[in-house]
Amino acid sequence: MRTRFIIAALAVSTLFISSCVKKEYYTVEPPAEPPGVQYNYIFDDDFNSNINNWTFSDPDNAAYVTLVNSWLKYTYMPPNDGTNTVAINTGAKLHRNFLVQTRIRSDYAMGLCFGVSDNDYGYSFFIDNDGYFALYKEGSANEGVQTIMDWQASEAIYRNGWNDVEFEQVGNYWTGYINGVKVFEIPAKYLGGQQIGYIVLAGTTGYADYLTVQW
């Protein structure tokens, strides 16, 4: 079973937040809504342009986000262990039902992050290229990382390939899906922020194909 790396301090992590600009066109058709849940608003980014201000360059921490071939490319190669996060304000209201959908692949470990703010690192839903997933509370400047679900294997994960990842909050429950397969359902946790984005472990080059948020 994969062992969780120690999370680096805030100085090792990088958070970028921008205001939401809704797109009026889609090159990726948003997946169908689950039965019984109706969402009234949608944010969609296909990474054809940097309209939502994802890209950054942080040479001191060897962290870079670029947009390449309509993909978000995330590289994090620091000399020490840790994680790096990029998150934006999509306009979604995370205190009620919401659904986050994306397609990602990496050469190590990458995931969704949500509930992020300037003072709260939010939660992460990781998958890696060995077929494992995990769920963490990423803590804050004054609080360490907490394991919600430690690394566990899932046959739903495509190793070294693209994986469709969905995270949904309905009522008082969180549900995670990988390639259409439910991999967990747990009681919902309090979210201290509204930003959504991506997180990578040190030593990872990862890609995202699109990000869709509904609420």
HELIX and SHEET records of a PDB file:
HELIX    1   1 PRO A   59  ASN A   61  5                                   3    
SHEET    1   A 5 ILE A  42  ASP A  45  0                                        
SHEET    2   A 5 THR A 204  GLN A 214 -1                                        
SHEET    3   A 5 TRP A  71  TYR A  76 -1                                        
SHEET    4   A 5 ALA A  63  VAL A  68 -1                                        
SHEET    5   A 5 PHE A  56  ASP A  58 -1                                        
SHEET    1   B 6 ILE A  42  ASP A  45  0                                        
SHEET    2   B 6 THR A 204  GLN A 214 -1                                        
SHEET    3   B 6 PHE A  98  SER A 106 -1                                        
SHEET    4   B 6 ASN A 163  VAL A 170 -1                                        
SHEET    5   B 6 TYR A 173  ILE A 178 -1                                        
SHEET    6   B 6 VAL A 181  PRO A 187 -1                                        
SHEET    1   C 6 THR A  83  ILE A  88  0                                        
SHEET    2   C 6 GLN A 195  LEU A 201 -1                                        
SHEET    3   C 6 ALA A 109  VAL A 116 -1                                        
SHEET    4   C 6 TYR A 123  ASP A 128 -1                                        
SHEET    5   C 6 TYR A 132  LYS A 137 -1                                        
SHEET    6   C 6 GLN A 146  ALA A 153 -1                                        
END                                                                             
